[in-house]
Amino acid sequence: MNLPRLSEDERFELTARASAQEAGNRPRGLVILGGVLVLGSLLTAVLGWWSKASAEEHYRNRADEAFRVQRLVAEWRDLTQTETEGASSEKYQPIEGILSRMESLATRAGIKAVPQTPSQPNQPNIAGGEMKRYRYQNVRDDSLQALIDWMRLATTEIPGMELEEISELKSEGNGWRMTVIFRRWERRQ
């Protein structure tokens, strides 16, 4: 079969048609649409994540605020009850030997090295009472549970003792170290 030779113009026209047919067979519009949908989905996901993080932060703030309010209400009720009971309430009476009692509670909780005598920073005073603060620095033990048990025992077995602050809670190679502040309101004698 002998095919006739194509002229230069016919070859050019045939090449142009083939190129147009090839371009028509490529799904460029679908690829672009898919890309736009993926970008839209990513944008929606980022906005959803940001909204969720913002809502969680708002919830945590409100939960903390509610906890503080509940604690203040409980303290207020306690103070009101103590005021009506008068001097017969033990909760705010000064306790002799409170530091040795804290040491014995530490031993009972399983702390191997008895905490050093705490510093007692300036105390706010009100008419008829004062706040005693006991700051224990560098309390160390191998077991975090022993440290937690000591704080729990101190706040449950010493009337009116409260845990004010835990700071510098750090894991060290051979155990745990922390600084803790306890506080207690006492009537003045």
MDTraj code that builds the backbone (N, CA, C; nanometers):
import mdtraj as md
import numpy as np

residues = "MET ASN LEU PRO ARG LEU SER GLU ASP GLU ARG PHE GLU LEU THR ALA ARG ALA SER ALA GLN GLU ALA GLY ASN ARG PRO ARG GLY LEU VAL ILE LEU GLY GLY VAL LEU VAL LEU GLY SER LEU LEU THR ALA VAL LEU GLY TRP TRP SER LYS ALA SER ALA GLU GLU HIS TYR ARG ASN ARG ALA ASP GLU ALA PHE ARG VAL GLN ARG LEU VAL ALA GLU TRP ARG ASP LEU THR GLN THR GLU THR GLU GLY ALA SER SER GLU LYS TYR GLN PRO ILE GLU GLY ILE LEU SER ARG MET GLU SER LEU ALA THR ARG ALA GLY ILE LYS ALA VAL PRO GLN THR PRO SER GLN PRO ASN GLN PRO ASN ILE ALA GLY GLY GLU MET LYS ARG TYR ARG TYR GLN ASN VAL ARG ASP ASP SER LEU GLN ALA LEU ILE ASP TRP MET ARG LEU ALA THR THR GLU ILE PRO GLY MET GLU LEU GLU GLU ILE SER GLU LEU LYS SER GLU GLY ASN GLY TRP ARG MET THR VAL ILE PHE ARG ARG TRP GLU ARG ARG GLN".split()
xyz = np.array([
    [0.0801, -0.1174, 0.0000],
    [0.0000, 0.0000, 0.0000],
    [0.0848, 0.1244, 0.0000],
    [0.0556, 0.1912, -0.1007],
    [0.1252, 0.3177, -0.1126],
    [0.0322, 0.4290, -0.0697],
    [0.0756, 0.4983, 0.0306],
    [-0.0018, 0.6126, 0.0771],
    [0.0538, 0.7385, 0.0119],
    [-0.0357, 0.8263, -0.0229],
    [0.0142, 0.9483, -0.0849],
    [0.0929, 1.0314, 0.0173],
    [0.1858, 1.1011, -0.0290],
    [0.2654, 1.1877, 0.0583],
    [0.1850, 1.3097, 0.0958],
    [0.1962, 1.3438, 0.2232],
    [0.1220, 1.4600, 0.2734],
    [0.2072, 1.5851, 0.2565],
    [0.1369, 1.6888, 0.2225],
    [0.2088, 1.8157, 0.2092],
    [0.2397, 1.8697, 0.3500],
    [0.3198, 1.9691, 0.3511],
    [0.3590, 2.0315, 0.4785],
    [0.2363, 2.0867, 0.5500],
    [0.1440, 2.1482, 0.4828],
    [0.0237, 2.2044, 0.5438],
    [-0.0648, 2.0937, 0.5999],
    [-0.0772, 1.9847, 0.5262],
    [-0.1613, 1.8739, 0.5738],
    [-0.1007, 1.8104, 0.6990],
    [0.0314, 1.7970, 0.6974],
    [0.0957, 1.7419, 0.8186],
    [0.0758, 1.8348, 0.9378],
    [0.0886, 1.9608, 0.9157],
    [0.0692, 2.0578, 1.0231],
    [-0.0737, 2.0511, 1.0763],
    [-0.1710, 2.0442, 0.9857],
    [-0.3116, 2.0359, 1.0244],
    [-0.3389, 1.9070, 1.1012],
    [-0.2820, 1.7969, 1.0554],
    [-0.2996, 1.6688, 1.1225],
    [-0.2366, 1.6718, 1.2624],
    [-0.1224, 1.7315, 1.2752],
    [-0.0551, 1.7445, 1.4048],
    [-0.1376, 1.8316, 1.4982],
    [-0.1930, 1.9396, 1.4481],
    [-0.2751, 2.0298, 1.5292],
    [-0.3995, 1.9580, 1.5793],
    [-0.4641, 1.8771, 1.4903],
    [-0.5829, 1.8012, 1.5322],
    [-0.5476, 1.6980, 1.6394],
    [-0.4354, 1.6307, 1.6212],
    [-0.3922, 1.5307, 1.7191],
    [-0.3639, 1.5959, 1.8535],
    [-0.3005, 1.7121, 1.8521],
    [-0.2727, 1.7839, 1.9768],
    [-0.4022, 1.8266, 2.0441],
    [-0.4972, 1.8755, 1.9658],
    [-0.6258, 1.9175, 2.0219],
    [-0.6995, 1.7976, 2.0812],
    [-0.6950, 1.6835, 2.0117],
    [-0.7615, 1.5613, 2.0600],
    [-0.6952, 1.5142, 2.1903],
    [-0.5626, 1.5190, 2.1967],
    [-0.4896, 1.4769, 2.3162],
    [-0.5241, 1.5672, 2.4342],
    [-0.5287, 1.6975, 2.4116],
    [-0.5629, 1.7924, 2.5187],
    [-0.7049, 1.7691, 2.5660],
    [-0.7949, 1.7353, 2.4766],
    [-0.9334, 1.7088, 2.5149],
    [-0.9473, 1.5821, 2.5976],
    [-0.8567, 1.4871, 2.5777],
    [-0.8616, 1.3616, 2.6529],
    [-0.8059, 1.3742, 2.7952],
    [-0.7359, 1.4817, 2.8274],
    [-0.6806, 1.5010, 2.9631],
    [-0.7891, 1.5590, 3.0533],
    [-0.8089, 1.5010, 3.1732],
    [-0.9135, 1.5502, 3.2643],
    [-0.8623, 1.6648, 3.3526],
    [-0.8119, 1.7688, 3.2960],
    [-0.7550, 1.8806, 3.3700],
    [-0.8585, 1.9457, 3.4628],
    [-0.9782, 1.9605, 3.4196],
    [-1.0836, 2.0224, 3.5017],
    [-1.1114, 1.9404, 3.6269],
    [-1.1131, 1.8076, 3.6124],
    [-1.1373, 1.7223, 3.7295],
    [-1.0225, 1.7308, 3.8296],
    [-0.9011, 1.7379, 3.7791],
    [-0.7844, 1.7489, 3.8672],
    [-0.7901, 1.8818, 3.9432],
    [-0.8218, 1.9898, 3.8745],
    [-0.8317, 2.1210, 3.9395],
    [-0.9449, 2.1206, 4.0428],
    [-1.0592, 2.0639, 4.0068],
    [-1.1713, 2.0555, 4.0997],
    [-1.1328, 1.9737, 4.2233],
    [-1.0637, 1.8624, 4.2039],
    [-1.0181, 1.7803, 4.3169],
    [-0.9226, 1.8577, 4.4074],
    [-0.8311, 1.9331, 4.3469],
    [-0.7366, 2.0144, 4.4253],
    [-0.8079, 2.1203, 4.5069],
    [-0.9062, 2.1861, 4.4457],
    [-0.9831, 2.2887, 4.5168],
    [-1.0593, 2.2253, 4.6333],
    [-1.1183, 2.1080, 4.6114],
    [-1.1903, 2.0394, 4.7193],
    [-1.0974, 1.9994, 4.8339],
    [-0.9771, 1.9510, 4.8007],
    [-0.8801, 1.9137, 4.9054],
    [-0.8400, 2.0373, 4.9858],
    [-0.8107, 2.1476, 4.9185],
    [-0.7751, 2.2709, 4.9889],
    [-0.8897, 2.3203, 5.0769],
    [-1.0112, 2.3129, 5.0234],
    [-1.1274, 2.3526, 5.1030],
    [-1.1438, 2.2643, 5.2259],
    [-1.1211, 2.1350, 5.2104],
    [-1.1309, 2.0421, 5.3234],
    [-1.0251, 2.0716, 5.4283],
    [-0.9031, 2.0991, 5.3827],
    [-0.7961, 2.1329, 5.4766],
    [-0.8270, 2.2607, 5.5534],
    [-0.8777, 2.3597, 5.4826],
    [-0.9144, 2.4854, 5.5468],
    [-1.0237, 2.4627, 5.6511],
    [-1.1237, 2.3829, 5.6159],
    [-1.2316, 2.3511, 5.7093],
    [-1.1781, 2.2765, 5.8311],
    [-1.0860, 2.1821, 5.8094],
    [-1.0278, 2.1061, 5.9206],
    [-0.9486, 2.1979, 6.0136],
    [-0.8698, 2.2888, 5.9569],
    [-0.7908, 2.3814, 6.0390],
    [-0.8833, 2.4727, 6.1190],
    [-0.9859, 2.5256, 6.0557],
    [-1.0807, 2.6113, 6.1275],
    [-1.1541, 2.5337, 6.2367],
    [-1.1895, 2.4091, 6.2106],
    [-1.2548, 2.3254, 6.3111],
    [-1.1635, 2.2973, 6.4283],
    [-1.0367, 2.2673, 6.4000],
    [-0.9404, 2.2415, 6.5071],
    [-0.9211, 2.3668, 6.5911],
    [-0.9078, 2.4826, 6.5267],
    [-0.8899, 2.6078, 6.5989],
    [-1.0118, 2.6374, 6.6859],
    [-1.1301, 2.6158, 6.6322],
    [-1.2534, 2.6391, 6.7075],
    [-1.2623, 2.5455, 6.8270],
    [-1.2250, 2.4197, 6.8080],
    [-1.2271, 2.3214, 6.9164],
    [-1.1282, 2.3608, 7.0261],
    [-1.0076, 2.4012, 6.9878],
    [-0.9064, 2.4420, 7.0856],
    [-0.9544, 2.5636, 7.1646],
    [-1.0169, 2.6567, 7.0957],
    [-1.0694, 2.7758, 7.1624],
    [-1.1807, 2.7386, 7.2606],
    [-1.2689, 2.6494, 7.2201],
    [-1.3781, 2.6059, 7.3079],
    [-1.3243, 2.5298, 7.4290],
    [-1.2224, 2.4461, 7.4086],
    [-1.1635, 2.3728, 7.5215],
    [-1.0987, 2.4689, 7.6202],
    [-1.0291, 2.5691, 7.5709],
    [-0.9673, 2.6697, 7.6576],
    [-1.0746, 2.7432, 7.7380],
    [-1.1807, 2.7817, 7.6713],
    [-1.2916, 2.8500, 7.7379],
    [-1.3526, 2.7592, 7.8454],
    [-1.3709, 2.6323, 7.8134],
    [-1.4263, 2.5367, 7.9097],
    [-1.3340, 2.5210, 8.0306],
    [-1.2040, 2.5083, 8.0065],
    [-1.1086, 2.4938, 8.1182],
    [-1.1125, 2.6165, 8.2086],
    [-1.1179, 2.7352, 8.1490],
    [-1.1242, 2.8574, 8.2286],
    [-1.2508, 2.8610, 8.3135],
    [-1.3625, 2.8234, 8.2539],
    [-1.4892, 2.8241, 8.3286],
    [-1.4895, 2.7173, 8.4379],
    [-1.4319, 2.6009, 8.4096],
    [-1.4252, 2.4936, 8.5100],
    [-1.3358, 2.5358, 8.6262],
    [-1.2228, 2.6001, 8.5969],
    [-1.1359, 2.6502, 8.7037],
    [-1.2069, 2.7556, 8.7878],
    [-1.2776, 2.8431, 8.7205],
    [-1.3517, 2.9472, 8.7913],
    [-1.4604, 2.8861, 8.8800],
    [-1.5316, 2.7870, 8.8289],
    [-1.6358, 2.7199, 8.9085],
    [-1.5743, 2.6499, 9.0287],
    [-1.4583, 2.5874, 9.0105],
    [-1.3909, 2.5206, 9.1220],
    [-1.3515, 2.6220, 9.2286],
    [-1.2963, 2.7358, 9.1862],
    [-1.2579, 2.8397, 9.2839],
    [-1.3793, 2.8917, 9.3586],
    [-1.4889, 2.9121, 9.2873],
    [-1.6101, 2.9610, 9.3526],
    [-1.6621, 2.8582, 9.4534],
    [-1.6622, 2.7307, 9.4157],
    [-1.7071, 2.6261, 9.5083],
    [-1.6187, 2.6218, 9.6322],
    [-1.4882, 2.6367, 9.6130],
    [-1.3963, 2.6365, 9.7269],
    [-1.4206, 2.7566, 9.8170],
    [-1.4443, 2.8739, 9.7564],
    [-1.4715, 2.9934, 9.8363],
    [-1.6034, 2.9803, 9.9126],
    [-1.7035, 2.9212, 9.8489],
    [-1.8320, 2.9001, 9.9172],
    [-1.8128, 2.8068, 10.0364],
    [-1.7348, 2.7007, 10.0159],
    [-1.7095, 2.6068, 10.1263],
    [-1.6342, 2.6763, 10.2398],
    [-1.5347, 2.7591, 10.2055],
    [-1.4622, 2.8337, 10.3086],
    [-1.5547, 2.9298, 10.3820],
    [-1.6419, 2.9957, 10.3061],
    [-1.7363, 3.0900, 10.3674],
    [-1.8274, 3.0171, 10.4654],
    [-1.8804, 2.9029, 10.4243],
    [-1.9666, 2.8243, 10.5143],
    [-1.8898, 2.7810, 10.6383],
    [-1.7663, 2.7407, 10.6170],
    [-1.6811, 2.6989, 10.7285],
    [-1.6612, 2.8131, 10.8275],
    [-1.6298, 2.9309, 10.7732],
    [-1.6081, 3.0460, 10.8597],
    [-1.7355, 3.0854, 10.9334],
    [-1.8469, 3.0790, 10.8626],
    [-1.9754, 3.1116, 10.9262],
    [-2.0060, 3.0131, 11.0382],
    [-1.9828, 2.8858, 11.0125],
    [-2.0073, 2.7838, 11.1146],
    [-1.9138, 2.8036, 11.2337],
    [-1.7889, 2.8349, 11.2066],
    [-1.6929, 2.8566, 11.3142],
    [-1.7323, 2.9772, 11.3975],
    [-1.7829, 3.0808, 11.3315],
    [-1.8246, 3.2001, 11.4034],
    [-1.9416, 3.1692, 11.4970],
    [-2.0349, 3.0852, 11.4514],
    [-2.1491, 3.0513, 11.5357],
    [-2.1096, 2.9570, 11.6488],
    [-2.0089, 2.8700, 11.6239],
    [-1.9635, 2.7786, 11.7284],
    [-1.8803, 2.8501, 11.8328],
    [-1.8164, 2.9602, 11.7926],
    [-1.7351, 3.0367, 11.8859],
    [-1.6025, 2.9683, 11.9131],
    [-1.5529, 2.9842, 12.0324],
    [-1.4197, 2.9367, 12.0690],
    [-1.4133, 2.7858, 12.0832],
    [-1.5271, 2.7177, 12.0798],
    [-1.5248, 2.5725, 12.0981],
    [-1.4722, 2.4978, 11.9757],
    [-1.4660, 2.5633, 11.8588],
    [-1.4181, 2.4977, 11.7375],
    [-1.2668, 2.4783, 11.7435],
    [-1.2224, 2.3566, 11.7111],
    [-1.0792, 2.3257, 11.7119],
    [-1.0101, 2.3646, 11.5822],
    [-1.0872, 2.3856, 11.4783],
    [-1.0277, 2.4041, 11.3460],
    [-0.9297, 2.5210, 11.3412],
    [-0.9605, 2.6293, 11.4104],
    [-0.8761, 2.7477, 11.4008],
    [-0.7957, 2.7739, 11.5281],
    [-0.7950, 2.6805, 11.6209],
    [-0.7157, 2.6954, 11.7427],
    [-0.5697, 2.6678, 11.7112],
    [-0.4771, 2.7421, 11.7709],
    [-0.3344, 2.7142, 11.7504],
    [-0.3010, 2.5712, 11.7946],
    [-0.2127, 2.5067, 11.7217],
    [-0.1739, 2.3695, 11.7526],
    [-0.0286, 2.3704, 11.7980],
    [-0.0048, 2.3214, 11.9191],
    [0.1321, 2.3101, 11.9698],
    [0.2018, 2.1958, 11.8962],
    [0.3245, 2.2151, 11.8593],
    [0.4034, 2.1100, 11.7960],
    [0.3571, 2.0727, 11.6567],
    [0.3061, 2.1694, 11.5820],
    [0.2544, 2.1397, 11.4485],
    [0.3660, 2.0941, 11.3536],
    [0.4876, 2.1481, 11.3713],
    [0.5972, 2.1099, 11.2822],
    [0.6400, 1.9652, 11.3056],
    [0.6450, 1.9235, 11.4319],
    [0.6804, 1.7836, 11.4583],
    [0.5688, 1.6914, 11.4102],
    [0.4456, 1.7383, 11.4160],
    [0.3342, 1.6593, 11.3642],
    [0.3446, 1.6420, 11.2129],
    [0.3839, 1.7500, 11.1427],
    [0.4043, 1.7417, 10.9978],
    [0.5166, 1.6422, 10.9658],
    [0.6235, 1.6428, 11.0475],
    [0.7334, 1.5486, 11.0264],
    [0.6875, 1.4043, 11.0469],
    [0.6073, 1.3817, 11.1503],
    [0.5601, 1.2443, 11.1744],
    [0.4653, 1.1988, 11.0635],
    [0.3858, 1.2913, 11.0090],
    [0.2990, 1.2560, 10.8962],
    [0.3826, 1.2215, 10.7731],
    [0.4945, 1.2929, 10.7532],
    [0.5831, 1.2629, 10.6398],
    [0.6414, 1.1227, 10.6547],
    [0.6827, 1.0884, 10.7769],
    [0.7368, 0.9545, 10.8009],
    [0.6286, 0.8495, 10.7787],
    [0.5089, 0.8771, 10.8282],
    [0.3972, 0.7842, 10.8113],
    [0.3608, 0.7648, 10.6644],
    [0.3763, 0.8701, 10.5837],
    [0.3447, 0.8619, 10.4404],
    [0.4511, 0.7833, 10.3639],
    [0.5655, 0.7611, 10.4262],
    [0.6695, 0.6827, 10.3599],
    [0.7846, 0.7645, 10.3054],
    [0.7909, 0.8928, 10.3409],
    [0.9028, 0.9763, 10.2963],
    [1.0246, 0.9385, 10.3804],
    [1.1324, 0.9033, 10.3125],
    [1.2511, 0.8538, 10.3836],
    [1.3270, 0.9652, 10.4544],
    [1.3501, 1.0773, 10.3870],
    [1.4201, 1.1912, 10.4471],
    [1.3161, 1.2901, 10.4985],
    [1.3142, 1.3119, 10.6290],
    [1.2151, 1.4025, 10.6889],
    [1.2354, 1.5425, 10.6310],
    [1.1285, 1.6079, 10.5885],
    [1.1411, 1.7428, 10.5319],
    [1.2029, 1.8395, 10.6326],
    [1.2856, 1.9307, 10.5809],
    [1.3498, 2.0300, 10.6668],
    [1.2455, 2.1248, 10.7244],
    [1.2791, 2.1872, 10.8357],
    [1.1890, 2.2830, 10.8984],
    [1.1526, 2.3907, 10.7962],
    [1.0238, 2.4170, 10.7824],
    [0.9826, 2.5103, 10.6765],
    [1.0121, 2.6552, 10.7122],
    [1.0240, 2.7359, 10.6073],
    [1.0294, 2.8796, 10.6285],
    [0.8859, 2.9267, 10.6472],
    [0.8705, 3.0347, 10.7213],
    [0.7365, 3.0884, 10.7445],
    [0.7351, 3.2340, 10.7000],
    [0.6934, 3.2575, 10.5732],
    [0.6935, 3.3950, 10.5205],
    [0.5950, 3.4839, 10.5973],
    [0.6008, 3.6145, 10.5669],
    [0.5103, 3.7095, 10.6335],
    [0.3673, 3.6612, 10.6259],
    [0.2979, 3.6761, 10.7353],
    [0.1625, 3.6246, 10.7461],
    [0.0621, 3.7406, 10.7415],
    [-0.0445, 3.7284, 10.6623],
    [-0.1493, 3.8309, 10.6690],
    [-0.2277, 3.8135, 10.7987],
    [-0.2546, 3.9232, 10.8633],
    [-0.3297, 3.9198, 10.9884],
    [-0.4634, 3.9894, 10.9706],
    [-0.5617, 3.9387, 11.0401],
    [-0.6917, 4.0051, 11.0470],
    [-0.7279, 4.0116, 11.1943],
    [-0.8280, 4.0874, 11.2249],
    [-0.8682, 4.1010, 11.3645],
    [-0.9026, 3.9636, 11.4212],
    [-0.8282, 3.9243, 11.5220],
    [-0.8585, 3.7985, 11.5888],
    [-0.7957, 3.6763, 11.5260],
    [-0.7226, 3.6893, 11.4152],
    [-0.6647, 3.5718, 11.3522],
    [-0.5455, 3.6046, 11.2649],
    [-0.4732, 3.5016, 11.2296],
    [-0.3601, 3.5184, 11.1388],
    [-0.3443, 3.3923, 11.0552],
    [-0.2912, 3.4110, 10.9347],
    [-0.2678, 3.2963, 10.8478],
    [-0.1240, 3.2515, 10.8664],
    [-0.1082, 3.1243, 10.8984],
    [0.0249, 3.0649, 10.9124],
    [0.0553, 2.9913, 10.7828],
    [0.1709, 3.0200, 10.7263],
    [0.2160, 2.9507, 10.6052],
    [0.3405, 2.8702, 10.6393],
    [0.3459, 2.7500, 10.5822],
    [0.4596, 2.6615, 10.6044],
    [0.5147, 2.6213, 10.4677],
    [0.6302, 2.6771, 10.4329],
    [0.6903, 2.6530, 10.3010],
    [0.8025, 2.5500, 10.3151],
    [0.7781, 2.4310, 10.2621],
    [0.8770, 2.3235, 10.2634],
    [0.9461, 2.3222, 10.1271],
    [1.0784, 2.3451, 10.1279],
    [1.1537, 2.3488, 10.0023],
    [1.2358, 2.2211, 9.9867],
    [1.2510, 2.1798, 9.8640],
    [1.3342, 2.0645, 9.8286],
    [1.2982, 1.9393, 9.9080],
    [1.1710, 1.9097, 9.9147],
    [1.1264, 1.7845, 9.9755],
    [1.1530, 1.6762, 9.8717],
    [1.2269, 1.5729, 9.9116],
    [1.2691, 1.4700, 9.8166],
    [1.2261, 1.3324, 9.8641],
    [1.1933, 1.2487, 9.7659],
    [1.1692, 1.1076, 9.7941],
    [1.1749, 1.0302, 9.6637],
    [1.2000, 0.8987, 9.6772],
    [1.2040, 0.8117, 9.5593],
    [1.0654, 0.7956, 9.4989],
    [0.9629, 0.8047, 9.5828],
    [0.8261, 0.7760, 9.5395],
    [0.7412, 0.9035, 9.5347],
    [0.6827, 0.9295, 9.4205],
    [0.5892, 1.0415, 9.4091],
    [0.4663, 1.0153, 9.4956],
    [0.4260, 0.8902, 9.5056],
    [0.3084, 0.8549, 9.5854],
    [0.3284, 0.8915, 9.7328],
    [0.4498, 0.8751, 9.7850],
    [0.4769, 0.9111, 9.9245],
    [0.4597, 1.0617, 9.9448],
    [0.5054, 1.1409, 9.8490],
    [0.4890, 1.2868, 9.8586],
    [0.3415, 1.3252, 9.8556],
    [0.2656, 1.2613, 9.7670],
    [0.1219, 1.2891, 9.7570],
    [0.0511, 1.2465, 9.8855],
    [0.0878, 1.1305, 9.9390],
    [0.0259, 1.0825, 10.0631],
    [0.0530, 1.1780, 10.1789],
    [0.1735, 1.2332, 10.1852],
    [0.2070, 1.3283, 10.2914],
    [0.1182, 1.4528, 10.2830],
    [0.1003, 1.5047, 10.1624],
    [0.0152, 1.6232, 10.1468],
    [-0.1297, 1.5910, 10.1846],
    [-0.1761, 1.4724, 10.1442],
    [-0.3129, 1.4313, 10.1773],
    [-0.3297, 1.4158, 10.3288],
    [-0.2348, 1.3494, 10.3933],
    [-0.2428, 1.3307, 10.5387],
    [-0.2416, 1.4651, 10.6120],
    [-0.1553, 1.5567, 10.5682],
    [-0.1457, 1.6875, 10.6343],
    [-0.2769, 1.7638, 10.6251],
    [-0.3424, 1.7577, 10.5104],
    [-0.4659, 1.8350, 10.4934],
    [-0.5876, 1.7658, 10.5542],
    [-0.5805, 1.6355, 10.5787],
    [-0.6962, 1.5672, 10.6381],
    [-0.6830, 1.5484, 10.7883],
    [-0.5600, 1.5382, 10.8400],
    [-0.5443, 1.5070, 10.9820],
    [-0.5112, 1.6272, 11.0689],
    [-0.4726, 1.7360, 11.0092],
    [-0.4493, 1.8581, 11.0873],
    [-0.5664, 1.9516, 11.0600],
    [-0.6457, 1.9820, 11.1613],
    [-0.7650, 2.0653, 11.1399],
    [-0.7305, 2.2008, 11.0782],
    [-0.7976, 2.2332, 10.9685],
    [-0.7812, 2.3628, 10.9031],
    [-0.6608, 2.3747, 10.8112],
    [-0.5780, 2.2707, 10.8022],
    [-0.4587, 2.2781, 10.7154],
    [-0.5023, 2.2666, 10.5699],
    [-0.4502, 2.3562, 10.4868],
    [-0.4828, 2.3584, 10.3447],
    [-0.3548, 2.3541, 10.2633],
    [-0.3639, 2.2974, 10.1464],
    [-0.2522, 2.2955, 10.0517],
    [-0.2661, 2.4202, 9.9657],
    [-0.1705, 2.5107, 9.9774],
    [-0.1784, 2.6356, 9.9017],
    [-0.1108, 2.6254, 9.7656],
    [0.0064, 2.5623, 9.7613],
    [0.0803, 2.5633, 9.6352],
    [0.1794, 2.4470, 9.6305],
    [0.1904, 2.3894, 9.5119],
    [0.2960, 2.2925, 9.4826],
    [0.3751, 2.3520, 9.3678],
    [0.5042, 2.3670, 9.3874],
    [0.5854, 2.4212, 9.2786],
    [0.7130, 2.3397, 9.2678],
    [0.7767, 2.3560, 9.1582],
    [0.9037, 2.2877, 9.1326],
    [0.8938, 2.1366, 9.1501],
    [0.7828, 2.0771, 9.1124],
    [0.7696, 1.9309, 9.1164],
    [0.8477, 1.8762, 8.9984],
    [0.9603, 1.8097, 9.0302],
    [1.0482, 1.7635, 8.9231],
    [1.0912, 1.6200, 8.9478],
    [1.1002, 1.5480, 8.8383],
    [1.1532, 1.4123, 8.8437],
    [1.3042, 1.4219, 8.8312],
    [1.3724, 1.3582, 8.9235],
    [1.5179, 1.3537, 8.9182],
    [1.5587, 1.2101, 8.8924],
    [1.6844, 1.1877, 8.8667],
    [1.7310, 1.0542, 8.8336],
    [1.6965, 0.9495, 8.9374],
    [1.6978, 0.9884, 9.0641],
    [1.6733, 0.8911, 9.1706],
    [1.5439, 0.9178, 9.2473],
    [1.4530, 0.9959, 9.1936],
    [1.3273, 1.0214, 9.2630],
    [1.2628, 1.1522, 9.2217],
    [1.1949, 1.2123, 9.3188],
    [1.1174, 1.3338, 9.2941],
    [1.1586, 1.4411, 9.3932],
    [1.1430, 1.5684, 9.3498],
    [1.1721, 1.6831, 9.4357],
    [1.0613, 1.7859, 9.4152],
    [1.0211, 1.8499, 9.5257],
    [0.9164, 1.9520, 9.5132],
    [0.9312, 2.0561, 9.6230],
    [0.8652, 2.1688, 9.6011],
    [0.8461, 2.2709, 9.7025],
    [0.6960, 2.2800, 9.7231],
    [0.6549, 2.2823, 9.8495],
    [0.5118, 2.2843, 9.8795],
    [0.4850, 2.3856, 9.9899],
    [0.3716, 2.4542, 9.9788],
    [0.3310, 2.5514, 10.0814],
    [0.1963, 2.5074, 10.1372],
    [0.1925, 2.4917, 10.2684],
    [0.0680, 2.4652, 10.3402],
    [0.0283, 2.5949, 10.4104],
    [-0.1013, 2.6101, 10.4365],
    [-0.1453, 2.7272, 10.5121],
    [-0.2552, 2.6873, 10.6088],
    [-0.2681, 2.7692, 10.7140],
    [-0.3698, 2.7407, 10.8155],
    [-0.4022, 2.8705, 10.8885],
    [-0.5325, 2.9003, 10.8979],
    [-0.5772, 3.0150, 10.9764],
    [-0.5796, 2.9749, 11.1231],
    [-0.5307, 3.0659, 11.2078],
    [-0.5336, 3.0406, 11.3525],
    [-0.5872, 3.1627, 11.4238],
    [-0.6623, 3.1334, 11.5316],
    [-0.7083, 3.2426, 11.6182],
    [-0.5902, 3.2942, 11.6987],
    [-0.5919, 3.4214, 11.7266],
    [-0.4895, 3.4773, 11.8133],
    [-0.5298, 3.4540, 11.9583],
    [-0.4312, 3.4251, 12.0390],
    [-0.4591, 3.4007, 12.1818],
    [-0.4648, 3.5318, 12.2571],
])
top = md.Topology()
chain = top.add_chain()
for i, resn in enumerate(residues, 1):
    res = top.add_residue(resn, chain, resSeq=i)
    for name in ("N", "CA", "C"):
        top.add_atom(name, md.element.get_by_symbol(name[0]), res)
traj = md.Trajectory(xyz[None], top)
